[in-house]
Amino acid sequence: MARAKNLFELECPCCQARLKIDPVTQAVISCQEPEKPRTVESLEAAVARLKGEAARREELFRRSLEAEKRHGEVLERKFEELLRQAKEKPDLPPPTRDIDLD
């Protein structure tokens, strides 16, 4: 019991928990986590937020789907541009590929 009086308290800089440390053993004897504030005031607010999240996810999925559909067009246009450049300047050597460096 004499050791309990020698404990000192610290506040964790990361989580603001109160730590009681024994200087002799250099060990944390107890840890009191701070009380976290409630993130949702009412159940109705939580339900409304979840419904909003579903709409946000649906919008992100729709954007991703549109981008994926246009991806083929973008690649086709890049290919056409590179092909046009190759036809305009046929005397240029082809670019070196990574596999050519071995």
N, CA, C and O atoms as CSV, one atom per row, in Angstrom:
chain,resi,resn,atom,element,x,y,z
A,1,MET,N,N,0.802,-1.197,0.000
A,1,MET,CA,C,0.000,0.000,0.000
A,1,MET,C,C,0.847,1.263,0.000
A,1,MET,O,O,0.383,2.316,-0.439
A,2,ALA,N,N,2.050,1.179,0.472
A,2,ALA,CA,C,2.906,2.359,0.519
A,2,ALA,C,C,3.254,2.833,-0.886
A,2,ALA,O,O,3.484,4.022,-1.105
A,3,ARG,N,N,3.292,1.913,-1.831
A,3,ARG,CA,C,3.623,2.275,-3.210
A,3,ARG,C,C,2.528,3.104,-3.858
A,3,ARG,O,O,2.818,3.955,-4.700
A,4,ALA,N,N,1.285,2.875,-3.485
A,4,ALA,CA,C,0.177,3.581,-4.102
A,4,ALA,C,C,0.301,5.092,-3.905
A,4,ALA,O,O,-0.166,5.858,-4.747
A,5,LYS,N,N,0.909,5.526,-2.831
A,5,LYS,CA,C,1.055,6.960,-2.573
A,5,LYS,C,C,2.161,7.555,-3.436
A,5,LYS,O,O,2.177,8.765,-3.660
A,6,ASN,N,N,3.073,6.745,-3.917
A,6,ASN,CA,C,4.181,7.241,-4.718
A,6,ASN,C,C,3.833,7.363,-6.198
A,6,ASN,O,O,4.661,7.815,-6.989
A,7,LEU,N,N,2.649,6.976,-6.574
A,7,LEU,CA,C,2.246,7.059,-7.979
A,7,LEU,C,C,2.124,8.520,-8.404
A,7,LEU,O,O,1.739,9.379,-7.611
A,8,PHE,N,N,2.449,8.784,-9.641
A,8,PHE,CA,C,2.207,10.125,-10.159
A,8,PHE,C,C,1.318,10.030,-11.381
A,8,PHE,O,O,1.289,9.013,-12.075
A,9,GLU,N,N,0.587,11.118,-11.632
A,9,GLU,CA,C,-0.391,11.138,-12.718
A,9,GLU,C,C,0.130,11.969,-13.877
A,9,GLU,O,O,0.785,12.995,-13.690
A,10,LEU,N,N,-0.177,11.499,-15.078
A,10,LEU,CA,C,0.157,12.205,-16.311
A,10,LEU,C,C,-1.067,12.226,-17.210
A,10,LEU,O,O,-1.979,11.411,-17.069
A,11,GLU,N,N,-1.068,13.156,-18.118
A,11,GLU,CA,C,-2.113,13.175,-19.138
A,11,GLU,C,C,-1.474,12.785,-20.463
A,11,GLU,O,O,-0.474,13.373,-20.877
A,12,CYS,N,N,-2.053,11.798,-21.119
A,12,CYS,CA,C,-1.528,11.335,-22.399
A,12,CYS,C,C,-1.693,12.449,-23.429
A,12,CYS,O,O,-2.787,12.997,-23.567
A,13,PRO,N,N,-0.624,12.796,-24.157
A,13,PRO,CA,C,-0.743,13.868,-25.144
A,13,PRO,C,C,-1.575,13.471,-26.366
A,13,PRO,O,O,-2.072,14.342,-27.081
A,14,CYS,N,N,-1.729,12.192,-26.609
A,14,CYS,CA,C,-2.488,11.750,-27.788
A,14,CYS,C,C,-3.983,11.676,-27.519
A,14,CYS,O,O,-4.783,12.219,-28.280
A,15,CYS,N,N,-4.358,11.005,-26.440
A,15,CYS,CA,C,-5.780,10.751,-26.202
A,15,CYS,C,C,-6.322,11.449,-24.960
A,15,CYS,O,O,-7.502,11.300,-24.642
A,16,GLN,N,N,-5.497,12.199,-24.261
A,16,GLN,CA,C,-5.870,12.929,-23.050
A,16,GLN,C,C,-6.382,12.015,-21.936
A,16,GLN,O,O,-7.193,12.439,-21.113
A,17,ALA,N,N,-5.921,10.778,-21.904
A,17,ALA,CA,C,-6.276,9.864,-20.832
A,17,ALA,C,C,-5.417,10.180,-19.611
A,17,ALA,O,O,-4.280,10.634,-19.745
A,18,ARG,N,N,-5.967,9.939,-18.416
A,18,ARG,CA,C,-5.212,10.145,-17.186
A,18,ARG,C,C,-4.505,8.839,-16.851
A,18,ARG,O,O,-5.150,7.807,-16.667
A,19,LEU,N,N,-3.177,8.884,-16.771
A,19,LEU,CA,C,-2.373,7.698,-16.501
A,19,LEU,C,C,-1.765,7.814,-15.112
A,19,LEU,O,O,-1.258,8.870,-14.735
A,20,LYS,N,N,-1.817,6.718,-14.349
A,20,LYS,CA,C,-1.126,6.652,-13.062
A,20,LYS,C,C,0.064,5.720,-13.255
A,20,LYS,O,O,-0.085,4.567,-13.659
A,21,ILE,N,N,1.248,6.247,-12.957
A,21,ILE,CA,C,2.481,5.523,-13.235
A,21,ILE,C,C,3.244,5.300,-11.935
A,21,ILE,O,O,3.377,6.201,-11.107
A,22,ASP,N,N,3.740,4.077,-11.779
A,22,ASP,CA,C,4.583,3.736,-10.637
A,22,ASP,C,C,6.031,4.043,-11.016
A,22,ASP,O,O,6.546,3.462,-11.971
A,23,PRO,N,N,6.700,4.946,-10.287
A,23,PRO,CA,C,8.073,5.301,-10.647
A,23,PRO,C,C,9.076,4.186,-10.403
A,23,PRO,O,O,10.132,4.161,-11.036
A,24,VAL,N,N,8.773,3.274,-9.512
A,24,VAL,CA,C,9.707,2.190,-9.203
A,24,VAL,C,C,9.742,1.175,-10.335
A,24,VAL,O,O,10.815,0.800,-10.808
A,25,THR,N,N,8.565,0.732,-10.768
A,25,THR,CA,C,8.508,-0.285,-11.826
A,25,THR,C,C,8.433,0.335,-13.211
A,25,THR,O,O,8.587,-0.363,-14.214
A,26,GLN,N,N,8.198,1.640,-13.275
A,26,GLN,CA,C,8.047,2.364,-14.518
A,26,GLN,C,C,6.952,1.749,-15.397
A,26,GLN,O,O,7.122,1.564,-16.602
A,27,ALA,N,N,5.830,1.441,-14.754
A,27,ALA,CA,C,4.708,0.813,-15.448
A,27,ALA,C,C,3.445,1.632,-15.210
A,27,ALA,O,O,3.297,2.296,-14.185
A,28,VAL,N,N,2.552,1.570,-16.169
A,28,VAL,CA,C,1.253,2.222,-16.032
A,28,VAL,C,C,0.397,1.350,-15.132
A,28,VAL,O,O,0.145,0.185,-15.437
A,29,ILE,N,N,-0.045,1.918,-14.027
A,29,ILE,CA,C,-0.853,1.168,-13.063
A,29,ILE,C,C,-2.326,1.266,-13.415
A,29,ILE,O,O,-3.048,0.272,-13.343
A,30,SER,N,N,-2.780,2.454,-13.794
A,30,SER,CA,C,-4.175,2.597,-14.192
A,30,SER,C,C,-4.283,3.646,-15.286
A,30,SER,O,O,-3.425,4.517,-15.434
A,31,CYS,N,N,-5.352,3.537,-16.038
A,31,CYS,CA,C,-5.596,4.455,-17.149
A,31,CYS,C,C,-7.071,4.816,-17.138
A,31,CYS,O,O,-7.932,3.937,-17.155
A,32,GLN,N,N,-7.362,6.115,-17.110
A,32,GLN,CA,C,-8.734,6.591,-17.153
A,32,GLN,C,C,-8.930,7.342,-18.447
A,32,GLN,O,O,-8.379,8.427,-18.634
A,33,GLU,N,N,-9.711,6.770,-19.340
A,33,GLU,CA,C,-9.960,7.423,-20.622
A,33,GLU,C,C,-10.912,8.592,-20.415
A,33,GLU,O,O,-11.807,8.529,-19.572
A,34,PRO,N,N,-10.719,9.661,-21.188
A,34,PRO,CA,C,-11.619,10.808,-21.039
A,34,PRO,C,C,-13.003,10.474,-21.571
A,34,PRO,O,O,-13.164,9.604,-22.428
A,35,GLU,N,N,-13.989,11.174,-21.053
A,35,GLU,CA,C,-15.355,10.942,-21.489
A,35,GLU,C,C,-15.535,11.533,-22.881
A,35,GLU,O,O,-15.237,12.705,-23.110
A,36,LYS,N,N,-16.013,10.733,-23.789
A,36,LYS,CA,C,-16.190,11.179,-25.168
A,36,LYS,C,C,-17.568,11.817,-25.330
A,36,LYS,O,O,-18.558,11.308,-24.805
A,37,PRO,N,N,-17.628,12.929,-26.054
A,37,PRO,CA,C,-18.946,13.539,-26.270
A,37,PRO,C,C,-19.779,12.689,-27.211
A,37,PRO,O,O,-19.256,11.963,-28.057
A,38,ARG,N,N,-21.067,12.796,-27.043
A,38,ARG,CA,C,-21.970,12.041,-27.912
A,38,ARG,C,C,-21.897,12.613,-29.314
A,38,ARG,O,O,-21.906,13.829,-29.502
A,39,THR,N,N,-21.824,11.730,-30.293
A,39,THR,CA,C,-21.734,12.185,-31.673
A,39,THR,C,C,-23.108,12.421,-32.284
A,39,THR,O,O,-23.234,13.196,-33.232
A,40,VAL,N,N,-24.133,11.769,-31.762
A,40,VAL,CA,C,-25.480,11.909,-32.295
A,40,VAL,C,C,-26.397,12.357,-31.160
A,40,VAL,O,O,-26.433,11.743,-30.093
A,41,GLU,N,N,-27.123,13.417,-31.405
A,41,GLU,CA,C,-28.008,13.945,-30.368
A,41,GLU,C,C,-29.272,13.107,-30.208
A,41,GLU,O,O,-29.768,12.922,-29.097
A,42,SER,N,N,-29.787,12.603,-31.323
A,42,SER,CA,C,-31.016,11.825,-31.230
A,42,SER,C,C,-30.987,10.711,-32.270
A,42,SER,O,O,-30.179,10.732,-33.199
A,43,LEU,N,N,-31.851,9.769,-32.105
A,43,LEU,CA,C,-31.944,8.645,-33.024
A,43,LEU,C,C,-32.433,9.108,-34.395
A,43,LEU,O,O,-32.005,8.575,-35.418
A,44,GLU,N,N,-33.320,10.089,-34.419
A,44,GLU,CA,C,-33.838,10.603,-35.688
A,44,GLU,C,C,-32.723,11.253,-36.503
A,44,GLU,O,O,-32.665,11.106,-37.724
A,45,ALA,N,N,-31.831,11.980,-35.806
A,45,ALA,CA,C,-30.713,12.620,-36.497
A,45,ALA,C,C,-29.769,11.566,-37.073
A,45,ALA,O,O,-29.236,11.740,-38.169
A,46,ALA,N,N,-29.563,10.484,-36.340
A,46,ALA,CA,C,-28.692,9.411,-36.823
A,46,ALA,C,C,-29.283,8.745,-38.066
A,46,ALA,O,O,-28.557,8.448,-39.014
A,47,VAL,N,N,-30.585,8.512,-38.064
A,47,VAL,CA,C,-31.249,7.894,-39.219
A,47,VAL,C,C,-31.166,8.817,-40.427
A,47,VAL,O,O,-30.903,8.364,-41.541
A,48,ALA,N,N,-31.389,10.107,-40.211
A,48,ALA,CA,C,-31.318,11.065,-41.314
A,48,ALA,C,C,-29.907,11.116,-41.889
A,48,ALA,O,O,-29.734,11.201,-43.104
A,49,ARG,N,N,-28.904,11.064,-41.027
A,49,ARG,CA,C,-27.525,11.091,-41.508
A,49,ARG,C,C,-27.202,9.827,-42.300
A,49,ARG,O,O,-26.507,9.897,-43.313
A,50,LEU,N,N,-27.694,8.680,-41.854
A,50,LEU,CA,C,-27.455,7.441,-42.588
A,50,LEU,C,C,-28.129,7.465,-43.955
A,50,LEU,O,O,-27.573,6.950,-44.925
A,51,LYS,N,N,-29.312,8.050,-44.044
A,51,LYS,CA,C,-29.984,8.159,-45.339
A,51,LYS,C,C,-29.199,9.070,-46.268
A,51,LYS,O,O,-29.111,8.810,-47.468
A,52,GLY,N,N,-28.636,10.119,-45.728
A,52,GLY,CA,C,-27.807,11.012,-46.525
A,52,GLY,C,C,-26.546,10.316,-47.009
A,52,GLY,O,O,-26.092,10.559,-48.127
A,53,GLU,N,N,-25.983,9.461,-46.185
A,53,GLU,CA,C,-24.793,8.707,-46.572
A,53,GLU,C,C,-25.103,7.767,-47.736
A,53,GLU,O,O,-24.272,7.597,-48.628
A,54,ALA,N,N,-26.275,7.162,-47.738
A,54,ALA,CA,C,-26.650,6.264,-48.830
A,54,ALA,C,C,-26.731,7.044,-50.141
A,54,ALA,O,O,-26.287,6.559,-51.182
A,55,ALA,N,N,-27.292,8.238,-50.094
A,55,ALA,CA,C,-27.381,9.050,-51.308
A,55,ALA,C,C,-25.990,9.472,-51.777
A,55,ALA,O,O,-25.722,9.505,-52.978
A,56,ARG,N,N,-25.111,9.792,-50.839
A,56,ARG,CA,C,-23.744,10.182,-51.194
A,56,ARG,C,C,-23.000,9.012,-51.835
A,56,ARG,O,O,-22.296,9.192,-52.829
A,57,ARG,N,N,-23.154,7.821,-51.270
A,57,ARG,CA,C,-22.507,6.640,-51.855
A,57,ARG,C,C,-23.024,6.365,-53.257
A,57,ARG,O,O,-22.253,6.019,-54.152
A,58,GLU,N,N,-24.331,6.519,-53.448
A,58,GLU,CA,C,-24.927,6.289,-54.757
A,58,GLU,C,C,-24.379,7.290,-55.777
A,58,GLU,O,O,-24.103,6.924,-56.920
A,59,GLU,N,N,-24.222,8.545,-55.368
A,59,GLU,CA,C,-23.675,9.572,-56.256
A,59,GLU,C,C,-22.213,9.260,-56.616
A,59,GLU,O,O,-21.820,9.393,-57.775
A,60,LEU,N,N,-21.424,8.851,-55.643
A,60,LEU,CA,C,-20.033,8.486,-55.921
A,60,LEU,C,C,-19.944,7.289,-56.862
A,60,LEU,O,O,-19.088,7.254,-57.746
A,61,PHE,N,N,-20.821,6.316,-56.673
A,61,PHE,CA,C,-20.833,5.148,-57.553
A,61,PHE,C,C,-21.203,5.559,-58.976
A,61,PHE,O,O,-20.606,5.080,-59.941
A,62,ARG,N,N,-22.198,6.456,-59.103
A,62,ARG,CA,C,-22.622,6.910,-60.422
A,62,ARG,C,C,-21.485,7.638,-61.138
A,62,ARG,O,O,-21.265,7.434,-62.332
A,63,ARG,N,N,-20.768,8.483,-60.407
A,63,ARG,CA,C,-19.628,9.196,-61.006
A,63,ARG,C,C,-18.537,8.219,-61.443
A,63,ARG,O,O,-17.960,8.357,-62.521
A,64,SER,N,N,-18.269,7.247,-60.605
A,64,SER,CA,C,-17.248,6.258,-60.928
A,64,SER,C,C,-17.644,5.451,-62.163
A,64,SER,O,O,-16.801,5.150,-63.009
A,65,LEU,N,N,-18.902,5.107,-62.264
A,65,LEU,CA,C,-19.397,4.353,-63.411
A,65,LEU,C,C,-19.263,5.168,-64.693
A,65,LEU,O,O,-18.850,4.638,-65.724
A,66,GLU,N,N,-19.611,6.458,-64.635
A,66,GLU,CA,C,-19.475,7.324,-65.805
A,66,GLU,C,C,-18.017,7.466,-66.216
A,66,GLU,O,O,-17.697,7.446,-67.405
A,67,ALA,N,N,-17.137,7.608,-65.239
A,67,ALA,CA,C,-15.705,7.735,-65.545
A,67,ALA,C,C,-15.184,6.456,-66.197
A,67,ALA,O,O,-14.357,6.511,-67.107
A,68,GLU,N,N,-15.664,5.319,-65.735
A,68,GLU,CA,C,-15.225,4.044,-66.306
A,68,GLU,C,C,-15.746,3.878,-67.729
A,68,GLU,O,O,-15.056,3.318,-68.582
A,69,LYS,N,N,-16.954,4.358,-67.988
A,69,LYS,CA,C,-17.498,4.280,-69.345
A,69,LYS,C,C,-16.702,5.148,-70.309
A,69,LYS,O,O,-16.482,4.764,-71.458
A,70,ARG,N,N,-16.268,6.324,-69.842
A,70,ARG,CA,C,-15.501,7.233,-70.687
A,70,ARG,C,C,-14.033,6.825,-70.807
A,70,ARG,O,O,-13.319,7.346,-71.664
A,71,HIS,N,N,-13.586,5.924,-69.984
A,71,HIS,CA,C,-12.180,5.515,-69.987
A,71,HIS,C,C,-11.776,4.931,-71.342
A,71,HIS,O,O,-10.682,5.210,-71.833
A,72,GLY,N,N,-12.631,4.141,-71.935
A,72,GLY,CA,C,-12.341,3.565,-73.248
A,72,GLY,C,C,-12.195,4.637,-74.318
A,72,GLY,O,O,-11.315,4.546,-75.175
A,73,GLU,N,N,-13.050,5.649,-74.272
A,73,GLU,CA,C,-12.956,6.754,-75.231
A,73,GLU,C,C,-11.650,7.521,-75.066
A,73,GLU,O,O,-11.013,7.891,-76.052
A,74,VAL,N,N,-11.262,7.753,-73.843
A,74,VAL,CA,C,-10.023,8.487,-73.575
A,74,VAL,C,C,-8.830,7.707,-74.122
A,74,VAL,O,O,-7.950,8.279,-74.766
A,75,LEU,N,N,-8.804,6.406,-73.866
A,75,LEU,CA,C,-7.702,5.590,-74.380
A,75,LEU,C,C,-7.679,5.585,-75.904
A,75,LEU,O,O,-6.610,5.636,-76.514
A,76,GLU,N,N,-8.854,5.525,-76.513
A,76,GLU,CA,C,-8.943,5.534,-77.976
A,76,GLU,C,C,-8.401,6.854,-78.543
A,76,GLU,O,O,-7.671,6.853,-79.534
A,77,ARG,N,N,-8.761,7.969,-77.913
A,77,ARG,CA,C,-8.273,9.271,-78.386
A,77,ARG,C,C,-6.761,9.396,-78.207
A,77,ARG,O,O,-6.077,9.944,-79.070
A,78,LYS,N,N,-6.250,8.899,-77.108
A,78,LYS,CA,C,-4.795,8.930,-76.900
A,78,LYS,C,C,-4.087,8.108,-77.967
A,78,LYS,O,O,-3.065,8.525,-78.512
A,79,PHE,N,N,-4.643,6.931,-78.258
A,79,PHE,CA,C,-4.047,6.071,-79.274
A,79,PHE,C,C,-4.057,6.754,-80.634
A,79,PHE,O,O,-3.060,6.729,-81.356
A,80,GLU,N,N,-5.197,7.370,-80.986
A,80,GLU,CA,C,-5.293,8.057,-82.273
A,80,GLU,C,C,-4.286,9.203,-82.374
A,80,GLU,O,O,-3.679,9.404,-83.426
A,81,GLU,N,N,-4.108,9.946,-81.299
A,81,GLU,CA,C,-3.148,11.054,-81.301
A,81,GLU,C,C,-1.716,10.536,-81.473
A,81,GLU,O,O,-0.941,11.095,-82.250
A,82,LEU,N,N,-1.373,9.489,-80.761
A,82,LEU,CA,C,-0.028,8.928,-80.899
A,82,LEU,C,C,0.186,8.336,-82.294
A,82,LEU,O,O,1.280,8.444,-82.847
A,83,LEU,N,N,-0.834,7.720,-82.860
A,83,LEU,CA,C,-0.746,7.165,-84.207
A,83,LEU,C,C,-0.563,8.294,-85.226
A,83,LEU,O,O,0.225,8.164,-86.164
A,84,ARG,N,N,-1.285,9.391,-85.044
A,84,ARG,CA,C,-1.143,10.540,-85.935
A,84,ARG,C,C,0.280,11.116,-85.856
A,84,ARG,O,O,0.874,11.466,-86.876
A,85,GLN,N,N,0.811,11.208,-84.641
A,85,GLN,CA,C,2.175,11.712,-84.472
A,85,GLN,C,C,3.186,10.781,-85.130
A,85,GLN,O,O,4.159,11.241,-85.727
A,86,ALA,N,N,2.960,9.486,-85.024
A,86,ALA,CA,C,3.872,8.518,-85.635
A,86,ALA,C,C,3.824,8.600,-87.162
A,86,ALA,O,O,4.849,8.425,-87.821
A,87,LYS,N,N,2.638,8.867,-87.733
A,87,LYS,CA,C,2.523,8.979,-89.189
A,87,LYS,C,C,3.134,10.281,-89.693
A,87,LYS,O,O,3.691,10.317,-90.790
A,88,GLU,N,N,3.035,11.364,-88.894
A,88,GLU,CA,C,3.609,12.640,-89.312
A,88,GLU,C,C,5.135,12.612,-89.310
A,88,GLU,O,O,5.774,13.220,-90.169
A,89,LYS,N,N,5.710,11.913,-88.351
A,89,LYS,CA,C,7.166,11.858,-88.226
A,89,LYS,C,C,7.617,10.392,-88.186
A,89,LYS,O,O,7.952,9.872,-87.122
A,90,PRO,N,N,7.625,9.737,-89.335
A,90,PRO,CA,C,7.976,8.308,-89.335
A,90,PRO,C,C,9.467,8.062,-89.106
A,90,PRO,O,O,9.850,6.937,-88.785
A,91,ASP,N,N,10.313,9.069,-89.260
A,91,ASP,CA,C,11.749,8.853,-89.115
A,91,ASP,C,C,12.193,8.827,-87.652
A,91,ASP,O,O,13.335,8.456,-87.381
A,92,LEU,N,N,11.344,9.204,-86.707
A,92,LEU,CA,C,11.712,9.152,-85.294
A,92,LEU,C,C,11.728,7.704,-84.815
A,92,LEU,O,O,10.838,6.931,-85.167
A,93,PRO,N,N,12.724,7.325,-84.020
A,93,PRO,CA,C,12.740,5.950,-83.507
A,93,PRO,C,C,11.635,5.765,-82.462
A,93,PRO,O,O,11.232,6.731,-81.813
A,94,PRO,N,N,11.160,4.573,-82.300
A,94,PRO,CA,C,10.113,4.342,-81.299
A,94,PRO,C,C,10.675,4.591,-79.894
A,94,PRO,O,O,11.872,4.411,-79.667
A,95,PRO,N,N,9.840,4.994,-78.973
A,95,PRO,CA,C,10.327,5.240,-77.613
A,95,PRO,C,C,10.817,3.937,-76.978
A,95,PRO,O,O,10.288,2.860,-77.253
A,96,THR,N,N,11.815,4.055,-76.141
A,96,THR,CA,C,12.336,2.853,-75.471
A,96,THR,C,C,11.370,2.431,-74.376
A,96,THR,O,O,10.823,3.256,-73.644
A,97,ARG,N,N,11.182,1.149,-74.289
A,97,ARG,CA,C,10.322,0.580,-73.274
A,97,ARG,C,C,11.177,0.080,-72.133
A,97,ARG,O,O,12.382,-0.106,-72.298
A,98,ASP,N,N,10.592,-0.135,-71.010
A,98,ASP,CA,C,11.329,-0.640,-69.849
A,98,ASP,C,C,11.952,-1.994,-70.138
A,98,ASP,O,O,13.048,-2.289,-69.662
A,99,ILE,N,N,11.267,-2.813,-70.911
A,99,ILE,CA,C,11.747,-4.158,-71.184
A,99,ILE,C,C,12.968,-4.119,-72.123
A,99,ILE,O,O,13.785,-5.040,-72.127
A,100,ASP,N,N,13.080,-3.035,-72.921
A,100,ASP,CA,C,14.215,-2.902,-73.817
A,100,ASP,C,C,15.514,-2.585,-73.086
A,100,ASP,O,O,16.596,-2.791,-73.634
A,101,LEU,N,N,15.423,-2.097,-71.882
A,101,LEU,CA,C,16.602,-1.690,-71.113
A,101,LEU,C,C,17.343,-2.873,-70.493
A,101,LEU,O,O,18.472,-2.707,-70.032
A,102,ASP,N,N,16.756,-4.027,-70.469
A,102,ASP,CA,C,17.410,-5.209,-69.855
A,102,ASP,C,C,18.523,-5.755,-70.704
A,102,ASP,O,O,19.163,-6.737,-70.328
